[in-house]
Amino acid sequence: MKSLKSTTPTQSSRQRADLSNFTPEQKLEHRRAQWRKFDAKPERKARKAVTNKAYYDANLTSVERREAKAEYLKTWRRDNPVKERDGKLRQNYGITLQERDALLEVQGFVCAICAAEVPGGRGDWHTDHCHSSGLVRGILCQHCNLMLGHARDNTDTLARAITYLGK
């Protein structure tokens, strides 16, 4: 008499493999191998392709919804630049726009390194932070921010650059 144990699709007409001595990882790999064999059958591939196409055709509106949402967000960002900037500062550095402005005020509204009065670049100040701890160090102009980035925040590299410039 046949056993009533559950079987994978490829084992329906033959005895189920004895997995009692297998580790959980080996059992999982065995079942995955069985499903790979099952999915490799041409009739299964064809049926899966038809199902996938039908799903895509039926859910084409989800693509349209994504495009509409992207357009909405683009418009919102354009119409709300202050809220957008505040959200980016909170997300990336854990500070608000008011905290960033207060830090800039403490610095005298100039770059913390070169004392430039204009930020340069696209017109906004750069929030400098430690890449190890994530703590904000100060507000920089574009040139100083790039300088630290190219030096990879390495004080030895910056010291050698100072020595080099002193020649």
Secondary structure, DSSP 8 states (H G I E B T S, - for coil): --------GGGTTS-----TTS-HHHHHHHHHHHHHHHHTSHHHHHHHHHHHHHHHHHTHHHHHHHHHHHHHHHHHHHH-HHHHHHHHHHHHHS--HHHHHHHHHHTTSS-TTT--SS--TTSS-EEEE-TTT--EEEEE-HHHHHHHHHTTT-HHHHHHHHHHHT-
